[in-house]
Amino acid sequence: MVSKPANIQPDLSTILEHARKARAADSTTSPNIYPVFAQIPAEFLNPSSAYLKLSAKSKSKLSFLFESASSRETIGRFSFLGCDPRKVFKTGTGHGPEIDPLTELEKELATCRVGKITGLNLPSMSGGAVGYVAYDCVKYFEPRTARPLKDVIRTPESLFMLYDTLVAFDHFYMTIKIITHIHIPEGDLLEEELKTLYREAQVTVSEVIETLQSADVPLPPQPPIRRNQQYTSNVGQEGYEAHVRKLKEHIVKGDIIQAVPSQRFSRPTSLHPFNIYRHLRTVNPSPYLFYMDCKDFQLVGASPELLVKSENGRIITHPIAGTVKRGKTREEDDEFASELANSLKDRAEHVMLVDLARNDINRVCDPLTTTVDRLMTVERFSHVMHLVSQVSGVLRGEMTRFDAFRSIFPAGTVSGAPKERRGVYGGAVGYWGYENDSMDTCIALRTMMVKGGVAYLQAGGGIVHDSDPYDEWMETMNKLGANMHCITSAEEKYASMEAEDEDSGSDVNKGYQPNANSNVHLGDGS
């Protein structure tokens, strides 16, 4: 059955008039892509249920969901999701060319010239590339770092999915925008051809609306739970502490100022990756919540840290350095926060990284516009507290958002060892819009990669002269705590539901329906 065409904005005559005027002025730079959308109320939908409805019909098995929540009470304004990108490209050995992935992405997005019709009030993310850049891509941006490294997980160095069609939740106005794009061919603008393209866009939007408004939520298949699986570290406590001691020797010798070693844990799990995400968003609400189904593996993340964002020509980054666990009581929590704010070791490390961020910003921005907007504020997350700052500057005219990304990537807060591929950990996850300056990326921290029934988790910490090896190892364990707890507690929840439903024959997922009134929703934090 063909869906009835939706009423979309802007109307056909507005696009036709705008396109004709632009081509008459300069056909070589005139828009060749126009966003169109329909809006529906969001009272009975939330992003998780919308994602499940749309991804169940996905032909490519490629999809994403981006949310934001700094706490259970504070949510980001927008959430975004999409399925079946129009194009996918990967880089890295065994997956695609071994090249700077941003060069290819920039070429691809440069072919899209968006028609800017006033009054549409679309969110900053309305179409473009969604994906990740692995930590190991630094070798293309800083060639001196290129060296052969052991590849354990064997995933692409980068993966980008280009979306013409996506869904944007506006949690402030409780509305949903279904956005798609019309690609106008080069050459003479034929009205009949544009009418056909417009009608196709109407049908696309209608089909998405029909799916979103369907009654059933197709839940992910959940096999029987295997509990009590063991976490395995790639270095172990002894190895990690030894590495910290070695790095301190280099600091004393003056070889380095600071380094960020890490350890990776792997753990078998029978949880469906999206069920991990559903649980993670409740136990560890974070500014950057994301789920990406890359077909052969999934990324599940709750990152606290913005890497780099481009917003109206201004480049923004958020250095985070200095960590302490949360207290068991309000009084203990405040005591730990005060200790963190006054820790000479943590403050020294943080100031160093703020200076690094300023230098990175100055490489692409007018130094006179570079400012430290916030300095060393304590921010609380589910399991830890961090010292957080914000540095920003106005991009120079000859620079692009991709230059800004290269300048800041990888963040100084995660640069370091061991000498094997880190994969997505320490890299970046985010989007690069069709609009020239639209970009929002987070550091892939508190991030799990699920591949072949194994969850991979990784965490590190900054090493300076005053670092204590045991304390540094404990810091990584505290950072890993939220994701470890997420997996084990989700397994307990599903195992308990299995036991309750064993006799009744019920679907274990039925008791874990996405709640349209959930207070942990998504967004871009704006």
C-alpha positions as CSV (number, residue, x, y, z in Angstrom):
1,M,0.0,0.0,0.0
2,V,1.4,3.4,-1.0
3,S,1.2,6.0,1.8
4,K,-0.9,9.1,1.2
5,P,1.5,12.0,0.5
6,A,2.1,14.1,3.6
7,N,1.7,17.9,3.8
8,I,5.3,19.1,4.0
9,Q,7.0,22.4,4.3
10,P,8.1,24.4,2.5
11,D,5.6,24.1,-0.4
12,L,6.6,23.3,-3.9
13,S,6.2,26.9,-5.3
14,T,8.5,28.3,-2.6
15,I,11.3,25.8,-3.5
16,L,10.8,26.4,-7.2
17,E,11.0,30.2,-6.8
18,H,14.0,30.0,-4.6
19,A,15.8,27.6,-6.9
20,R,15.1,29.7,-10.0
21,K,16.4,32.9,-8.4
22,A,19.5,31.2,-7.1
23,R,20.3,29.7,-10.5
24,A,19.7,32.9,-12.3
25,A,22.2,34.6,-10.0
26,D,24.9,31.9,-10.3
27,S,24.2,28.4,-11.5
28,T,27.6,27.0,-10.4
29,T,27.0,27.8,-6.7
30,S,23.2,27.6,-6.6
31,P,21.6,25.1,-4.2
32,N,21.1,21.5,-5.3
33,I,19.5,20.1,-2.2
34,Y,16.5,21.4,-0.3
35,P,15.3,20.1,3.1
36,V,11.5,19.5,3.5
37,F,9.7,18.3,6.6
38,A,6.4,17.5,8.3
39,Q,5.7,18.0,12.0
40,I,3.7,15.8,14.3
41,P,3.0,15.9,18.1
42,A,5.3,13.7,20.3
43,E,3.0,13.1,23.3
44,F,2.8,9.3,22.8
45,L,6.3,8.7,21.4
46,N,9.8,8.8,22.8
47,P,13.1,8.4,20.8
48,S,13.7,4.8,21.9
49,S,10.3,3.5,20.7
50,A,10.6,5.6,17.5
51,Y,14.0,4.1,16.9
52,L,12.7,0.6,17.4
53,K,9.8,1.1,15.0
54,L,11.9,2.5,12.2
55,S,14.9,0.2,12.6
56,A,12.7,-2.9,12.5
57,K,11.9,-1.9,8.9
58,S,15.5,-1.1,8.0
59,K,16.7,-2.8,4.9
60,S,20.4,-2.0,5.4
61,K,20.5,-2.7,9.2
62,L,22.4,0.6,9.5
63,S,20.9,3.1,12.0
64,F,21.6,5.6,14.8
65,L,20.0,7.2,17.8
66,F,21.5,10.3,19.5
67,E,20.2,11.6,22.8
68,S,21.4,13.9,25.6
69,A,20.8,14.1,29.3
70,S,23.2,15.6,31.8
71,S,21.1,14.1,34.7
72,R,17.7,12.4,35.2
73,E,16.2,15.8,35.6
74,T,18.0,17.7,32.9
75,I,17.5,16.7,29.2
76,G,18.8,18.1,26.0
77,R,16.4,19.8,23.7
78,F,16.8,17.6,20.6
79,S,17.0,13.9,19.9
80,F,17.9,12.5,16.5
81,L,17.5,9.1,14.8
82,G,17.7,7.6,11.4
83,C,17.8,4.4,9.4
84,D,18.9,3.3,5.9
85,P,21.4,6.0,4.9
86,R,21.7,6.8,1.2
87,K,25.4,6.2,1.3
88,V,28.0,4.6,3.6
89,F,31.8,4.7,3.4
90,K,34.5,3.2,5.6
91,T,38.2,3.5,5.8
92,G,41.0,1.3,7.2
93,T,42.6,-2.0,6.4
94,G,40.1,-4.7,5.4
95,H,37.3,-2.2,5.2
96,G,38.3,0.6,2.8
97,P,41.2,2.8,1.7
98,E,43.8,3.8,4.3
99,I,43.4,7.5,4.0
100,D,42.5,10.6,5.9
101,P,38.7,10.0,6.3
102,L,37.9,13.7,6.7
103,T,39.2,14.4,3.2
104,E,36.7,12.0,1.7
105,L,33.9,13.3,3.9
106,E,34.7,16.9,3.0
107,K,34.6,16.0,-0.7
108,E,31.2,14.3,-0.3
109,L,29.6,17.1,1.7
110,A,31.0,19.8,-0.6
111,T,28.8,18.5,-3.4
112,C,25.7,19.3,-1.3
113,R,24.7,23.0,-1.5
114,V,21.7,23.5,0.8
115,G,19.0,25.9,-0.2
116,K,18.4,28.2,2.8
117,I,14.7,29.1,2.9
118,T,13.9,31.4,5.8
119,G,11.4,30.6,8.5
120,L,11.8,26.7,8.5
121,N,13.3,26.6,12.1
122,L,15.0,23.3,11.5
123,P,17.5,22.0,14.1
124,S,21.2,22.2,13.5
125,M,21.2,18.5,12.5
126,S,18.7,18.0,9.7
127,G,20.7,15.9,7.3
128,G,24.3,14.9,6.6
129,A,26.9,12.4,7.9
130,V,26.6,10.4,11.1
131,G,29.5,8.3,12.2
132,Y,32.8,7.9,14.0
133,V,36.5,8.6,13.6
134,A,38.7,6.1,15.5
135,Y,41.5,7.3,17.7
136,D,44.0,5.6,15.3
137,C,43.2,8.1,12.5
138,V,45.5,10.5,14.3
139,K,48.2,9.1,12.1
140,Y,46.7,10.9,9.1
141,F,46.5,14.2,10.9
142,E,49.8,14.0,12.7
143,P,52.1,11.8,10.5
144,R,54.8,11.6,13.1
145,T,52.5,9.3,15.1
146,A,52.2,6.7,12.3
147,R,53.5,3.3,13.4
148,P,52.3,-0.3,13.0
149,L,50.0,-1.3,15.9
150,K,48.4,-4.5,16.9
151,D,44.7,-4.5,15.8
152,V,42.6,-6.6,18.2
153,I,39.0,-5.8,17.4
154,R,39.3,-5.3,13.6
155,T,36.8,-2.6,12.9
156,P,37.0,0.3,10.4
157,E,39.1,3.3,11.2
158,S,36.2,5.4,10.3
159,L,32.6,4.9,9.3
160,F,30.2,7.5,8.0
161,M,26.5,7.1,7.1
162,L,25.0,9.9,5.0
163,Y,21.3,10.5,5.8
164,D,18.9,12.4,3.7
165,T,16.0,11.4,6.0
166,L,16.0,11.6,9.8
167,V,13.7,12.2,12.7
168,A,14.2,15.0,15.2
169,F,12.5,15.2,18.6
170,D,12.1,18.6,20.1
171,H,11.6,18.0,23.8
172,F,10.9,21.7,24.5
173,Y,7.9,21.9,22.2
174,M,7.0,18.2,22.4
175,T,7.1,17.9,18.6
176,I,8.7,15.6,16.1
177,K,10.0,16.8,12.7
178,I,10.4,14.2,10.0
179,I,13.0,15.7,7.6
180,T,14.1,14.6,4.2
181,H,15.9,16.2,1.3
182,I,15.2,16.8,-2.4
183,H,18.2,16.6,-4.6
184,I,17.8,18.8,-7.7
185,P,19.8,17.7,-10.8
186,E,22.3,20.1,-12.4
187,G,21.3,21.9,-15.6
188,D,18.0,23.3,-16.6
189,L,15.4,23.4,-13.8
190,L,12.3,21.6,-15.1
191,E,9.1,22.2,-13.1
192,E,7.7,18.8,-13.8
193,E,10.9,17.1,-12.7
194,L,10.8,19.1,-9.4
195,K,7.1,18.2,-8.9
196,T,8.0,14.5,-9.2
197,L,10.9,14.9,-6.7
198,Y,8.7,16.8,-4.3
199,R,6.0,14.1,-4.4
200,E,8.6,11.4,-3.7
201,A,9.7,13.4,-0.7
202,Q,6.1,13.6,0.5
203,V,5.8,9.8,0.2
204,T,9.0,9.3,2.1
205,V,7.8,11.5,5.0
206,S,4.4,9.8,4.9
207,E,5.9,6.4,5.3
208,V,8.0,7.5,8.3
209,I,4.9,9.1,9.9
210,E,2.9,5.9,9.3
211,T,5.6,3.8,11.0
212,L,5.9,6.1,13.9
213,Q,2.2,6.2,14.5
214,S,1.8,2.4,14.3
215,A,0.6,0.8,17.6
216,D,3.2,-1.9,18.1
217,V,6.8,-1.4,19.2
218,P,8.9,-4.2,17.7
219,L,11.3,-5.0,20.5
220,P,14.8,-6.4,19.9
221,P,15.2,-10.2,20.1
222,Q,16.7,-11.1,23.5
223,P,18.2,-14.6,23.8
224,P,18.5,-16.3,27.2
225,I,20.8,-14.4,29.6
226,R,24.2,-15.9,30.5
227,R,25.2,-14.4,33.8
228,N,28.5,-14.2,35.8
229,Q,30.7,-13.7,32.7
230,Q,34.2,-12.5,33.5
231,Y,35.8,-9.2,32.5
232,T,39.3,-9.6,31.0
233,S,41.7,-6.6,31.0
234,N,44.3,-6.4,28.2
235,V,47.0,-5.2,30.7
236,G,45.7,-6.0,34.2
237,Q,46.3,-4.0,37.4
238,E,50.0,-5.0,37.6
239,G,50.6,-4.1,34.0
240,Y,48.8,-0.8,34.2
241,E,50.6,0.3,37.3
242,A,54.0,-0.7,35.7
243,H,53.1,1.4,32.7
244,V,52.3,4.4,34.9
245,R,55.7,4.1,36.6
246,K,57.5,4.0,33.3
247,L,55.7,7.1,32.1
248,K,56.6,8.9,35.2
249,E,60.3,8.1,34.5
250,H,59.9,9.8,31.1
251,I,58.3,12.8,32.7
252,V,61.2,13.1,35.2
253,K,63.6,12.9,32.3
254,G,61.8,15.7,30.4
255,D,60.8,13.4,27.5
256,I,57.1,14.2,27.9
257,I,54.9,16.4,30.0
258,Q,51.9,14.2,30.3
259,A,50.5,11.0,28.9
260,V,47.2,9.1,29.0
261,P,47.5,5.3,29.2
262,S,44.3,3.2,29.1
263,Q,43.1,-0.4,29.7
264,R,40.5,-2.2,27.7
265,F,38.2,-4.9,29.2
266,S,36.3,-7.5,27.1
267,R,33.3,-9.4,28.4
268,P,31.0,-11.9,26.7
269,T,27.3,-10.9,27.0
270,S,24.1,-12.3,25.5
271,L,22.3,-9.0,25.9
272,H,21.0,-7.4,22.6
273,P,23.2,-4.3,22.1
274,F,20.1,-2.0,22.1
275,N,19.0,-3.5,25.4
276,I,22.4,-2.5,26.8
277,Y,21.7,1.0,25.5
278,R,18.2,1.2,26.9
279,H,19.6,0.4,30.3
280,L,22.7,2.6,30.0
281,R,20.6,5.7,29.4
282,T,18.8,5.2,32.7
283,V,21.9,4.3,34.9
284,N,24.3,6.8,33.3
285,P,22.5,9.8,31.8
286,S,25.2,11.9,29.9
287,P,25.4,14.9,27.6
288,Y,26.1,12.5,24.7
289,L,24.1,9.3,24.6
290,F,24.4,7.4,21.4
291,Y,23.6,4.1,19.8
292,M,24.9,3.2,16.3
293,D,24.2,0.0,14.6
294,C,27.0,-0.5,12.1
295,K,25.6,-3.9,11.0
296,D,28.7,-6.0,12.0
297,F,29.1,-4.2,15.3
298,Q,27.3,-1.7,17.5
299,L,28.5,1.4,19.4
300,V,26.8,2.1,22.8
301,G,27.9,5.2,24.5
302,A,27.3,7.8,27.3
303,S,30.1,10.3,26.8
304,P,30.5,13.2,29.1
305,E,32.9,15.2,26.9
306,L,32.4,17.4,23.8
307,L,35.3,17.0,21.5
308,V,34.6,19.9,19.0
309,K,31.5,21.7,17.9
310,S,31.0,24.2,15.1
311,E,28.2,26.6,15.8
312,N,27.7,29.8,13.7
313,G,31.4,30.0,12.9
314,R,32.5,29.5,16.5
315,I,34.5,26.5,17.5
316,I,33.9,25.0,20.9
317,T,35.7,22.3,22.9
318,H,35.3,21.1,26.5
319,P,38.5,19.8,28.2
320,I,37.7,17.4,31.0
321,A,40.4,16.3,33.4
322,G,40.3,15.5,37.1
323,T,38.1,12.7,38.3
324,V,36.7,11.5,41.6
325,K,34.0,9.0,42.5
326,R,30.6,10.0,43.7
327,G,29.9,10.0,47.4
328,K,27.3,7.7,49.0
329,T,25.6,10.6,50.7
330,R,25.0,14.3,49.8
331,E,27.5,15.3,52.4
332,E,30.2,12.9,51.2
333,D,29.5,13.9,47.6
334,D,30.1,17.6,48.4
335,E,33.2,16.7,50.3
336,F,34.6,14.7,47.4
337,A,33.7,17.6,45.0
338,S,35.6,20.1,47.2
339,E,38.6,17.8,47.3
340,L,38.6,17.5,43.5
341,A,38.3,21.3,43.1
342,N,41.2,21.9,45.4
343,S,43.4,19.0,44.3
344,L,46.8,20.4,43.2
345,K,47.5,17.3,41.0
346,D,44.1,17.5,39.2
347,R,44.3,21.3,38.8
348,A,47.8,21.1,37.4
349,E,46.8,18.5,34.9
350,H,43.6,20.4,34.0
351,V,45.3,23.7,33.4
352,M,47.8,22.0,31.2
353,L,45.0,20.6,29.1
354,V,43.2,23.9,28.9
355,D,46.4,25.5,27.6
356,L,46.6,22.7,25.0
357,A,43.0,23.3,24.0
358,R,43.7,27.0,23.6
359,N,46.7,26.2,21.4
360,D,44.6,23.8,19.3
361,I,41.8,26.4,18.9
362,N,44.4,29.1,18.0
363,R,45.6,27.0,15.1
364,V,42.4,27.5,13.3
365,C,40.7,30.5,15.0
366,D,41.6,34.2,15.3
367,P,43.6,34.2,18.5
368,L,42.0,37.5,19.5
369,T,38.6,35.7,19.7
370,T,39.8,32.7,21.7
371,T,38.4,32.7,25.2
372,V,38.2,30.3,28.2
373,D,34.5,30.5,28.8
374,R,34.4,28.3,31.8
375,L,37.4,27.1,34.0
376,M,37.4,24.1,36.2
377,T,33.8,23.7,37.2
378,V,32.9,20.5,39.0
379,E,30.3,18.5,37.0
380,R,28.5,15.5,38.5
381,F,27.8,12.3,36.6
382,S,26.2,9.0,37.7
383,H,29.4,7.4,39.0
384,V,32.1,10.1,39.0
385,M,32.7,13.8,39.1
386,H,34.9,15.8,36.7
387,L,36.6,19.1,36.4
388,V,35.3,20.7,33.2
389,S,36.3,23.8,31.2
390,Q,35.1,25.4,27.9
391,V,37.4,27.0,25.3
392,S,36.1,28.6,22.1
393,G,37.1,30.8,19.2
394,V,35.9,32.2,15.9
395,L,37.1,30.2,12.9
396,R,39.4,32.0,10.5
397,G,38.0,32.6,7.0
398,E,40.3,30.2,5.2
399,M,39.6,27.4,7.7
400,T,36.8,24.8,7.8
401,R,35.1,22.7,10.4
402,F,37.3,19.8,9.2
403,D,40.4,21.8,9.9
404,A,39.1,22.5,13.4
405,F,38.4,18.8,13.9
406,R,42.0,17.8,12.8
407,S,43.5,20.5,15.0
408,I,41.7,19.3,18.2
409,F,41.7,15.5,17.5
410,P,42.5,13.5,19.5
411,A,41.7,15.4,22.6
412,G,44.7,16.0,24.9
413,T,42.6,14.4,27.7
414,V,42.9,10.9,26.0
415,S,46.2,11.0,24.0
416,G,48.5,8.2,25.1
417,A,49.2,4.5,25.3
418,P,49.3,1.4,25.1
419,K,50.9,0.9,21.7
420,E,48.0,-1.0,20.1
421,R,45.0,0.2,18.2
422,R,42.4,1.8,20.4
423,G,39.7,1.6,17.8
424,V,36.7,3.9,18.5
425,Y,37.8,4.5,22.1
426,G,39.3,8.0,22.4
427,G,38.2,8.9,19.0
428,A,35.1,10.8,18.1
429,V,31.4,10.1,17.5
430,G,29.0,12.7,16.0
431,Y,27.6,14.3,13.0
432,W,28.7,16.6,10.2
433,G,25.7,18.3,8.6
434,Y,25.0,19.3,5.0
435,E,25.2,22.9,6.2
436,N,28.8,24.2,5.9
437,D,29.5,24.9,9.5
438,S,27.3,22.2,11.2
439,M,29.3,19.8,13.3
440,D,28.9,18.3,16.8
441,T,31.2,15.5,18.0
442,C,32.0,13.9,21.4
443,I,35.0,11.9,22.6
444,A,34.2,8.2,22.5
445,L,34.5,7.8,26.3
446,R,32.3,5.5,28.5
447,T,31.7,3.8,25.2
448,M,31.1,0.1,24.5
449,M,31.6,-1.7,21.3
450,V,29.6,-4.9,20.9
451,K,30.9,-7.3,18.3
452,G,30.3,-11.0,18.0
453,G,28.6,-11.3,21.5
454,V,31.5,-9.5,23.2
455,A,31.4,-6.1,24.8
456,Y,34.6,-4.0,24.8
457,L,35.0,-1.3,27.3
458,Q,38.0,1.0,27.8
459,A,39.1,3.8,30.1
460,G,42.3,5.8,30.8
461,G,43.7,8.6,32.9
462,G,46.2,11.5,32.6
463,I,49.6,10.8,34.1
464,V,51.7,13.7,35.5
465,H,54.7,13.9,37.8
466,D,52.5,13.5,41.0
467,S,50.5,10.5,39.8
468,D,50.2,7.5,42.0
469,P,50.2,4.2,40.1
470,Y,47.5,2.6,42.2
471,D,45.3,5.7,42.2
472,E,45.6,5.9,38.5
473,W,44.5,2.3,38.1
474,M,41.6,3.0,40.4
475,E,40.6,6.0,38.3
476,T,40.2,3.8,35.3
477,M,38.1,1.4,37.3
478,N,35.8,4.2,38.5
479,K,35.4,5.4,35.0
480,L,34.5,1.9,33.8
481,G,32.1,1.5,36.7
482,A,29.0,2.9,35.0
483,N,29.3,0.7,31.9
484,M,30.3,-2.4,33.9
485,H,27.3,-1.8,36.2
486,C,25.1,-1.2,33.2
487,I,25.9,-4.6,31.7
488,T,25.6,-6.7,34.9
489,S,22.5,-4.9,36.2
490,A,20.8,-5.2,32.8
491,E,21.6,-8.9,32.8
492,E,20.1,-9.3,36.3
493,K,17.0,-7.4,35.2
494,Y,16.4,-9.6,32.1
495,A,17.3,-12.8,33.9
496,S,14.8,-11.9,36.6
497,M,12.1,-11.2,33.9
498,E,13.0,-14.5,32.2
499,A,12.4,-16.4,35.4
500,E,9.1,-14.6,36.0
501,D,7.8,-15.2,32.5
502,E,9.1,-18.8,32.0
503,D,5.8,-20.4,33.0
504,S,3.6,-17.8,31.4
505,G,5.3,-17.9,28.0
506,S,5.5,-14.1,27.9
507,D,8.1,-12.2,25.9
508,V,10.8,-11.1,28.3
509,N,10.9,-7.7,26.5
510,K,7.3,-7.0,27.2
511,G,8.1,-5.9,30.7
512,Y,10.7,-3.4,29.5
513,Q,8.7,-1.3,27.1
514,P,10.1,2.1,26.3
515,N,8.1,4.7,28.3
516,A,6.8,7.7,26.4
517,N,7.0,9.6,29.7
518,S,10.6,8.6,30.5
519,N,12.5,11.5,32.1
520,V,15.8,10.6,30.5
521,H,15.4,11.8,26.9
522,L,17.8,12.8,24.2
523,G,19.1,15.8,22.5
524,D,22.0,17.8,21.3
525,G,22.2,19.7,24.6
526,S,21.3,23.0,23.0
